[in-house]
Amino acid sequence: MNMTLQGLNGIIQVPGDKSISHRSVMFGSIAEGTTTISGFLPGDDCLSTISCFRKLGVEIEVVNEETVIVKGRGIQGLQEPTEVLDVGNSGTTIRLIMGILSNTAHHHTLIGDESIAKRPMKRVTDPLRSMGIQLDGREEGNFTPLSLRGGNVKGITYKSPVASAQVKSAILLAGLQAEGVTTVIEPEKSRDHTERMLEAFGVQVKEEGLSVSIEGGQTLTGTHIEVPGDISSAAFFLVAGSIISNSQIELKKVGMNPTRTGILDVLLNMGASIEEKNLKTDVAEPFADLVVKSAPLKGTEVGGDLIPRLIDEIPIIALAATQAQGTTVIKDAAELKVKETNRIDTVVNELNKMGANIEATEDGMIIHGGTPLHGASVNSHGDHRIGMMLAVASCIAEGETIIKNREAVSVSYPSFFVHLDKLKGSK
C-alpha cells in the first residue's frame, strides 16, 4: 500500500446517474409540456444529448449545473435538423435517439467521435429496419455515420441476442408511435431505467419475466424527474474505501435500482463492509446513502445474470480483486469488448503494468489476488471508467503513478479528482 496515504475519509455526493440523466432529457423533449430535471449529470455524454435535441428544435434551459428545464414538443413536434447530430462519445445517445427518431418521417444523419465510429450499431439498426425504418451507414449500417428516415413504424416481437438496455430501449422507443405492440425479449434482464421513466411520463409498459411490451400510439406528458447519484460512479469509492486502510466514506443519495446494484452484491460477497441508510423507495428510481469502511476482501466468481447488473463496474471490480485473498474469475462479459475501449484487454494490460497478475480470457479475466501494486505510467485510452479505476489504483501503489488521458473521466464524473482529493484530506 502507499504508506503516505492515511485512508480516505469524508462525505461526498456522487454525480447524477448518467443513464437516467440521458433519458430525462430525451423523454422530456418528446413529451407534451414542460419537464424539470434535478440532480442532472453535466458530463460530456449528457451534454451531447442536450445538443442533439436542441438541433431537433427543443428548447432546453440549463438553469445551473444540476437543474435542467425541457420544453417538450411531442414526438411529432421534433424538427428536421439542418445539420448532422453529433453524439460525441455517447453510445446511449446514438442508440436511444435512433429509436426516438424512428417515429418521425424526417431525415437525420448521426455521427460521433472515433470511439463511437468503432462501436457496433447493427444490434440496433437491424431490428429497427425490421420495423420499417430506413437506415444506412458504413458496412451496411453497422458503423457511423448513419442516416435514418422513420415514419410508418410497425410493432415487432424481437428476441434480443444480448441483454442490453440500449438495444431494448431503442426498440421500445421506436414502438411508441408504431402500429400494434412492440415486444423485446432478453436472455437476461438488463437495466430498466427506460421502462421506469416511460411510466413516470404516463406511458403504459407491460413487463412479464424477461419480456417488455409497449403498445403504439402513446404519448408522454411532461413531469419532474429527480436523478439519484450514479452507482457506477459510486463504485469507484466503494472499492477505494474497501481496499485503502483506515478509510470510511459516506456516499449520499446513490441510486439503488435493483437492475444496477450488482456491484454491491459482488463487494459484499467479497467481504466488504458497506452499510445502507435512508433508503427511499417511493420514487421512480430508489436511492440510499451508503457507508463503506476498509475491510479485507476475498476472491469470488462473477458471471451469468449478474453481468448485465454490473457491466460498467467490471474495471473497478478487477482492481478490488487484485487486493483480495485468492482468485477472482470474471466470465460471460464479452460485451466489454465493445465498450469505449476493449475493456477486457485494457484493464488487464494497464493493471499488469502496475504489478497485478491478471489473465485475459475470451469473455472476461482471471485475477490472482493479494498482489501489491507499484507506480507506473498508465493510460485511460480515453475510457472514463478505466481512468477512474487507475486513479484509485494509484492510491494503493508504492511510488508514483502517471495517468495519461485522465481528462476522459469528465464523460461521467467531471468532479472525480476534486472528490478524491477531498477524501484524501488534500487542501
SULLINSUL-V880418 format. One record per helix or strand of 3 or more residues. SS is the DSSP state (H for helix, E for strand). FROM is the first residue (numbers start at 1). LEN is the number of residues. If there is no record, write none. Layout:
((SS FROM LEN) (SS FROM LEN))
This chain:
((E 9 4) (H 18 13) (E 31 8) (H 44 12) (E 59 6) (E 67 7) (H 75 3) (H 91 11) (E 107 5) (H 116 3) (H 122 9) (E 134 4) (H 138 4) (E 143 7) (E 157 3) (H 165 13) (E 181 5) (H 193 8) (E 205 4) (E 211 5) (E 224 3) (H 231 13) (E 248 8) (H 262 8) (E 273 8) (E 287 7) (H 304 6) (H 311 12) (E 327 4) (H 334 5) (H 343 11) (E 357 5) (E 364 5) (E 377 3) (H 384 13) (E 402 3) (H 406 6) (H 416 9))
